[in-house]
């Protein structure tokens, strides 16, 4: 570098220093400004969303207090129905504000719940959330609201995969429920038992709470807590079925009664578990009936995973009883991908194609085992062969046993003869076997309408329609008991009738006095 270039660079640096010393500001990076503004915008939106959620909690507290004061379950039912949407809005900030606003300054329950929530990283600039007035803030808290807040914390721990803390939190909630015996807590306790069982199941400790659930089932039955009784019974059935204890599950159902007034969701779960038990016990018709009712009881626009599980089992059971599921079911968007292996099974059973059945079973064996239908699908092997024999009987009036073995992909004609003989004995086909000449001869078809089969089919359909009618009437909702306030009592009616009679007499006397 030359002397003149060196001097020029020094002069430029001095001018820059003078500019900065005179107060001239160097322009900031616009990209950095936009990122900071977006961050501030997101923070503002989060604060607004939290404010809306806290207002919803405030409304839920009012509904719970109204349910306690009026002894009406409808108010509490509204709060529990909103639990699904509330669950998506939960976070540490909202729960912390809710707990601080509800509990007094010195409260062991408050300190206990705040242990499960993270400390805020930044200072809270939002306005203070007030849930109780200055007069009632230090008063005793309503047990129903305490359990509700405890339940929200437990759900948030499960959603954030903190399962160990969730087990600890649920144990503390169970201790709280044991100290209180109030009918207004029935619905909340049912939800609490459900998430208690869920927390233990996610940590692999579901076996350890069986005795606890049995004790709670006995208590709920004695106290006529129908919702809690239904929830705990379903939890026990799920616990047994997870470990393939079908005999114990069947004995539990036989020795207990499911409450008729339980919610549709609990009925759907119970019917699904009953369908699984009956299917394993070879009672396919009863299993199919329970599974169809479970689909109808399930929510229509949600619970897709539950309905997929029910349909998978229902399709397998329908194939076992010789029926084919509706093809439109496999085309519905929520079920198209999940039910694809079962569509392959249906096609194999419908056509009697043993090679397609074996190929499907080999391809999706791990999926069938994880879904708990593998044992039932293994039983379909005989149904595929029976369908193949029926198709052959309809297509040929006489066919050799060698050709039957080839079409069914069997090892020898002797195996084909044994299978055909069993099909004839079971009434699958009407044919006779000529052992010496080695062929099967089909008999002429009998007119079905000359038998009693149509009568039996109509009787089955009529019974099914009557059952649906009875279930629909039981599921109808009626207005709360408060509607009786608008109706007059028997004494008031007598008094009104007496006044009407006196008025009629006075009018009659006036008519007589009139010239």
C-alpha positions in Angstrom: 0.0 0.0 0.0 1.4 3.5 -1.0 1.6 6.5 1.4 -1.3 8.3 -0.3 -3.6 5.3 0.0 -2.7 4.9 3.7 -3.5 8.6 4.4 -6.8 8.4 2.5 -8.0 5.4 4.6 -7.1 7.2 7.8 -9.1 10.3 6.7 -12.2 8.1 5.9 -12.0 6.4 9.4 -11.7 9.9 11.1 -14.8 11.1 9.2 -16.8 8.1 10.3 -15.8 8.6 13.9 -16.8 12.3 13.6 -20.2 11.3 12.2 -20.9 8.9 15.1 -19.7 11.5 17.6 -22.1 14.1 16.2 -25.1 11.8 16.9 -25.7 10.4 13.4 -27.3 6.9 13.8 -26.3 4.1 11.5 -29.4 2.5 10.0 -30.5 -0.9 11.5 -30.9 -4.1 9.6 -34.5 -4.2 8.3 -34.5 -8.1 8.4 -33.7 -8.0 12.1 -36.5 -5.5 12.7 -39.1 -7.6 11.0 -38.1 -10.7 13.0 -38.5 -8.7 16.3 -41.8 -7.3 15.2 -43.1 -10.9 14.3 -41.9 -12.1 17.7 -43.7 -9.3 19.5 -46.8 -10.0 17.4 -46.8 -13.7 18.3 -46.3 -12.9 22.0 -49.3 -10.5 21.9 -51.5 -13.1 20.2 -50.5 -15.7 22.8 -51.4 -13.3 25.6 -54.8 -12.6 24.0 -55.4 -16.3 23.6 -54.5 -16.9 27.2 -56.9 -14.1 28.3 -59.8 -15.7 26.4 -58.9 -19.1 27.9 -59.0 -17.6 31.4 -62.4 -16.0 30.8 -63.6 -19.5 29.7 -62.3 -20.9 33.0 -64.1 -18.1 34.9 -67.3 -19.2 33.1 -66.7 -22.8 34.0 -66.2 -21.9 37.7 -69.6 -20.1 37.6 -71.3 -23.2 36.0 -69.8 -25.5 38.6 -70.9 -23.2 41.5 -74.4 -23.1 39.9 -74.5 -26.9 39.7 -73.5 -27.2 43.4 -76.1 -24.6 44.5 -79.0 -25.9 42.4 -78.1 -29.7 42.5 -78.6 -29.8 38.7 -76.2 -32.0 36.7 -76.7 -30.1 33.4 -74.4 -27.3 34.4 -71.6 -29.6 35.2 -72.2 -31.6 32.1 -71.6 -28.5 30.0 -68.2 -28.0 31.7 -67.1 -31.5 31.1 -68.3 -31.4 27.5 -66.1 -28.4 26.9 -63.1 -30.3 28.4 -62.0 -31.5 24.9 -61.7 -27.9 23.5 -60.3 -26.6 26.8 -57.6 -29.3 26.7 -56.0 -27.8 23.5 -55.7 -24.4 25.2 -53.8 -25.5 28.3 -50.3 -24.2 29.0 -48.2 -23.4 32.1 -49.0 -19.7 32.0 -52.8 -20.2 32.0 -52.8 -22.8 34.6 -50.5 -20.8 36.9 -52.7 -17.7 36.7 -55.9 -19.8 37.2 -54.4 -21.5 40.3 -53.1 -18.3 41.8 -56.4 -16.5 41.2 -58.5 -19.2 42.8 -56.6 -20.4 45.9 -55.8 -18.1 48.8 -52.3 -16.8 49.4 -51.5 -19.6 51.9 -52.8 -22.9 50.6 -51.1 -26.4 50.6 -53.2 -27.4 47.5 -52.0 -24.4 45.7 -48.3 -25.1 46.5 -48.8 -28.7 45.5 -50.2 -27.9 42.1 -47.7 -25.2 41.3 -44.9 -27.7 41.7 -45.9 -29.4 38.5 -45.9 -26.1 36.5 -42.7 -24.4 35.2 -41.7 -20.9 36.5 -42.3 -18.2 33.9 -39.1 -17.2 32.1 -40.2 -13.6 31.5 -42.0 -11.1 33.7 -45.8 -11.2 33.3 -47.0 -7.8 31.8 -50.6 -8.9 31.4 -53.3 -7.5 33.7 -53.9 -9.4 37.0 -56.6 -12.1 36.6 -59.2 -12.1 39.4 -61.5 -15.0 39.9 -62.9 -14.5 43.4 -63.8 -11.3 45.1 -61.8 -9.8 48.0 -64.4 -11.1 50.5 -64.3 -14.7 49.3 -60.7 -15.1 48.3 -59.6 -16.2 51.7 -62.7 -18.4 52.3 -62.9 -22.2 51.9 -62.6 -23.4 48.3 -65.4 -25.5 46.8 -64.3 -29.2 46.5 -65.8 -29.5 43.0 -63.7 -26.6 41.7 -60.5 -27.9 43.4 -61.0 -31.3 41.7 -61.6 -29.6 38.4 -58.4 -27.6 38.6 -56.5 -30.7 39.7 -58.0 -32.5 36.7 -56.8 -29.8 34.3 -53.2 -30.0 35.7 -53.3 -33.8 35.3 -54.5 -33.6 31.7 -51.8 -31.0 30.9 -49.1 -33.3 32.4 -50.4 -36.2 30.2 -50.4 -34.1 27.1 -46.8 -32.9 27.7 -45.6 -36.5 28.2 -44.7 -36.0 31.8 -46.3 -39.4 32.8 -44.4 -39.9 36.0 -45.5 -36.5 37.4 -49.0 -37.4 36.1 -49.1 -40.5 38.2 -48.1 -38.6 41.3 -50.6 -35.9 40.6 -53.4 -38.4 40.0 -52.6 -40.1 43.3 -53.0 -36.8 45.2 -56.3 -36.2 43.4 -57.6 -39.7 44.5 -56.7 -38.8 48.1 -58.6 -35.6 47.8 -61.7 -37.5 46.4 -61.5 -40.0 49.3 -62.0 -37.3 51.8 -65.2 -35.9 50.2 -68.6 -37.6 49.6 -70.8 -35.3 47.6 -73.3 -36.2 44.9 -72.2 -33.1 42.9 -68.8 -34.7 42.6 -70.0 -37.8 40.8 -69.4 -36.6 37.2 -66.0 -35.0 38.1 -64.9 -38.2 40.0 -65.7 -40.3 36.9 -63.4 -38.2 34.7 -60.8 -38.3 37.5 -60.9 -42.1 37.6 -60.5 -42.3 33.8 -57.4 -40.1 33.7 -56.0 -41.9 36.8 -56.2 -45.2 34.9 -54.8 -43.6 31.8 -51.7 -42.2 33.7 -51.0 -45.6 35.1 -51.5 -47.3 31.8 -49.0 -45.0 30.0 -46.3 -45.8 32.6 -47.0 -49.5 32.4 -48.4 -49.8 35.9 -52.0 -50.6 35.1 -51.9 -54.0 36.9 -51.1 -52.3 40.3 -54.4 -50.4 40.4 -56.8 -53.3 39.8 -57.6 -53.7 43.5 -58.0 -49.9 43.8 -60.5 -49.9 40.9 -62.5 -52.8 42.3 -62.8 -51.0 45.7 -63.9 -47.8 43.9 -66.4 -49.8 41.8 -67.9 -51.2 45.0 -68.1 -47.7 46.5 -69.6 -46.2 43.4 -72.3 -48.9 43.2 -73.3 -48.4 46.9 -73.5 -44.7 46.4 -75.5 -45.0 43.2 -72.8 -43.1 41.3 -73.9 -44.3 37.8 -71.3 -42.3 35.8 -68.4 -43.4 38.1 -69.6 -47.0 38.1 -69.7 -47.1 34.3 -66.3 -45.5 33.9 -64.6 -47.8 36.5 -66.2 -50.9 35.0 -64.8 -49.9 31.5 -61.4 -49.2 33.1 -61.4 -52.7 34.6 -62.5 -54.4 31.3 -59.8 -52.5 29.4 -57.2 -53.5 32.1 -58.1 -57.2 31.7 -58.3 -57.1 27.9 -54.8 -55.5 27.6 -53.4 -58.6 29.2 -55.7 -61.1 27.4 -57.6 -62.0 30.6 -60.9 -62.7 28.8 -62.3 -65.1 31.4 -61.8 -62.6 34.2 -63.4 -59.9 32.1 -66.4 -62.1 31.3 -66.8 -63.0 35.0 -66.7 -59.3 35.9 -69.5 -58.5 33.4 -71.6 -61.4 34.6 -71.3 -60.3 38.3 -71.9 -56.6 37.8 -74.5 -54.6 36.0 -73.8 -51.6 33.7 -75.9 -48.6 34.6 -78.6 -47.7 32.1 -78.2 -44.0 32.7 -74.6 -43.9 31.7 -73.4 -41.6 28.9 -73.3 -42.7 25.3 -69.5 -42.6 25.3 -69.3 -45.0 28.2 -71.9 -47.2 26.6 -69.9 -47.3 23.3 -66.8 -48.4 25.2 -68.6 -51.0 27.1 -70.3 -52.5 24.0 -66.9 -52.6 22.2 -65.3 -54.5 25.1 -68.3 -56.9 25.2 -67.9 -57.4 21.4 -64.2 -58.4 21.9 -65.0 -60.8 24.7 -67.9 -62.5 22.8 -65.8 -62.8 19.7 -63.0 -64.6 21.5 -65.6 -66.9 23.1 -67.0 -67.8 19.6 -70.3 -66.0 20.1 -70.0 -64.1 16.8 -73.6 -63.1 16.4 -73.8 -61.5 19.9 -70.4 -59.9 19.2 -71.6 -58.4 15.9 -74.7 -57.0 17.6 -72.6 -55.3 20.3 -70.2 -53.8 17.9 -72.9 -52.4 15.7 -74.5 -50.7 18.7 -71.0 -49.4 19.7 -70.7 -47.7 16.3 -74.1 -46.1 16.7 -73.4 -44.9 20.3 -70.0 -43.4 19.3 -69.7 -39.7 18.5 -70.6 -39.1 14.8 -68.1 -36.4 14.0 -65.2 -37.2 16.3 -63.5 -40.3 18.0 -62.2 -41.5 14.6 -59.6 -43.8 16.2 -62.2 -45.5 18.4 -64.5 -46.0 15.4 -61.6 -47.4 13.3 -60.9 -50.0 16.1 -64.6 -51.0 16.3 -64.9 -51.3 12.5 -61.7 -53.5 12.3 -63.1 -55.9 14.8 -66.7 -55.7 13.3 -65.4 -56.6 9.8 -63.5 -59.6 11.2 -66.6 -60.8 13.1 -68.9 -60.3 10.1 -66.5 -62.4 7.9 -66.5 -65.1 10.6 -70.3 -65.4 10.6 -70.4 -65.6 6.8 -71.5 -62.0 6.1 -69.7 -59.5 3.9 -69.2 -55.9 5.1 -70.5 -53.0 3.1 -68.0 -51.9 0.4 -68.9 -48.2 0.9 -67.3 -48.4 4.4 -63.8 -49.0 2.9 -64.2 -46.0 0.6 -64.9 -43.4 3.4 -62.0 -41.1 3.9 -61.4 -41.6 7.6 -61.2 -45.4 7.1 -59.7 -45.9 3.6 -56.1 -46.3 4.8 -56.8 -47.9 8.1 -59.1 -50.6 6.7 -57.0 -51.5 3.6 -55.7 -54.8 5.1 -59.3 -55.8 6.0 -60.4 -55.0 2.4 -57.8 -57.5 1.2 -59.2 -60.1 3.7 -62.7 -59.4 2.6 -61.8 -60.0 -1.0 -60.0 -63.2 -0.2 -63.0 -64.5 1.8 -65.5 -63.4 -0.8 -63.8 -65.2 -3.7 -62.5 -68.1 -1.6 -58.9 -67.3 -2.7 -56.7 -69.1 -0.3 -53.4 -67.8 -1.8 -54.6 -64.2 -1.5 -55.6 -64.8 2.1 -52.2 -66.3 3.0 -50.4 -63.5 1.3 -52.5 -60.8 3.2 -51.9 -62.6 6.5 -48.2 -62.7 5.9 -47.9 -59.1 4.8 -50.0 -57.5 7.6 -49.4 -60.0 10.4 -47.6 -57.5 12.6 -50.4 -55.0 12.1 -53.1 -57.6 13.0 -51.3 -58.6 16.1 -50.9 -55.0 17.3 -54.7 -54.4 16.8 -55.7 -57.6 18.6 -57.5 -59.2 15.6 -54.8 -61.8 14.6 -56.3 -64.7 16.6 -59.7 -64.1 15.0 -58.2 -63.7 11.5 -56.5 -67.1 11.8 -60.0 -68.6 12.3 -61.0 -67.2 8.9 -58.8 -69.8 7.1 -61.6 -72.3 7.4 -64.2 -69.7 6.2 -62.1 -69.1 3.1 -62.0 -72.8 2.3 -65.8 -73.1 2.9 -66.4 -70.2 0.5 -64.3 -71.8 -2.1 -66.2 -75.1 -1.7 -69.5 -73.2 -2.0 -68.3 -71.4 -5.2 -67.3 -74.8 -6.7 -70.6 -76.4 -5.7 -72.5 -73.5 -7.4 -70.4 -73.6 -10.6 -70.2 -77.4 -11.2 -72.9 -80.0 -10.9 -70.2 -82.7 -10.7 -66.4 -82.3 -10.2 -63.6 -84.6 -9.3 -61.8 -84.4 -6.0 -58.5 -83.9 -7.8 -59.8 -80.7 -9.4 -61.3 -79.6 -6.1 -57.8 -80.0 -4.5 -56.2 -77.9 -7.3 -58.8 -75.1 -7.1 -58.5 -74.9 -3.3 -54.7 -75.3 -3.5 -54.7 -78.3 -1.2 -52.0 -81.0 -0.9 -54.0 -84.0 -1.9 -57.5 -85.2 -3.0 -57.9 -86.9 0.4 -57.7 -83.5 2.1 -60.3 -82.2 -0.5 -62.6 -85.1 0.3 -62.3 -84.4 4.1 -63.1 -80.7 3.6 -66.0 -81.3 1.3 -67.4 -83.9 3.7 -67.2 -81.5 6.6 -68.9 -78.8 4.4 -71.8 -81.2 3.6 -72.2 -82.1 7.3 -72.2 -78.4 8.3 -74.9 -77.6 5.7 -72.6 -75.3 3.7 -73.4 -77.2 0.4 -75.9 -79.9 -0.6 -74.0 -82.5 -2.4 -72.9 -86.2 -2.2 -69.4 -87.7 -2.5 -68.7 -90.8 -4.6 -65.6 -92.2 -2.9 -65.0 -95.0 -5.4 -65.2 -92.8 -8.5 -63.6 -89.8 -6.7 -66.1 -87.0 -7.5 -68.6 -84.7 -5.8 -72.1 -84.4 -7.1 -74.2 -81.3 -6.2 -77.9 -81.7 -5.4 -80.7 -79.6 -7.0 -81.4 -76.4 -5.1 -84.5 -76.1 -2.9 -86.7 -73.1 -3.1 -85.8 -70.9 -0.1 -89.2 -69.3 0.2 -90.8 -72.7 0.8 -88.8 -73.0 4.0 -89.0 -71.1 7.3 -85.8 -69.2 6.6 -87.6 -66.0 5.4 -89.7 -65.9 8.5 -86.6 -66.2 10.7 -84.9 -63.4 8.8 -88.0 -61.1 9.1 -88.2 -61.9 12.9 -84.5 -60.9 13.3 -85.0 -57.6 11.5 -88.1 -56.7 13.5 -86.3 -57.5 16.8 -83.4 -55.3 15.7 -85.7 -52.4 14.8 -87.5 -52.7 18.2 -84.2 -52.7 20.0 -83.1 -49.5 18.2 -86.4 -47.9 19.1 -86.0 -48.8 22.8 -82.4 -47.5 22.9 -83.4 -44.2 21.2 -86.1 -43.6 23.8 -83.7 -44.3 26.6 -81.1 -41.9 25.1 -83.6 -39.0 24.8 -82.9 -36.0 27.0 -85.6 -34.5 29.2 -85.7 -31.0 30.8 -84.3 -30.5 34.3 -86.4 -30.8 37.4 -86.8 -27.0 37.6 -89.6 -27.1 35.1 -91.9 -28.2 37.9 -91.7 -24.7 39.3 -94.0 -23.4 36.6 -96.7 -26.1 37.3 -99.3 -25.5 39.9 -99.7 -27.8 42.9 -102.8 -29.9 43.8 -103.9 -27.4 46.5 -103.5 -24.5 44.1 -105.6 -26.3 41.5 -108.4 -27.0 44.0 -108.4 -23.4 45.2 -108.6 -22.2 41.6 -111.4 -24.6 40.8 -113.3 -23.4 43.9 -112.9 -19.8 42.9 -114.2 -20.7 39.4 -117.3 -22.3 40.9 -118.0 -19.3 43.2 -117.6 -17.0 40.2 -120.0 -19.1 38.2 -122.6 -19.1 41.0 -122.3 -15.3 41.3 -122.8 -14.9 37.6 -125.8 -17.2 37.7 -127.3 -15.2 40.6 -126.7 -11.9 38.7 -128.5 -13.4 35.7 -131.5 -14.3 37.9 -131.6 -10.8 39.4 -131.6 -9.2 36.0 -135.2 -8.1 35.1 
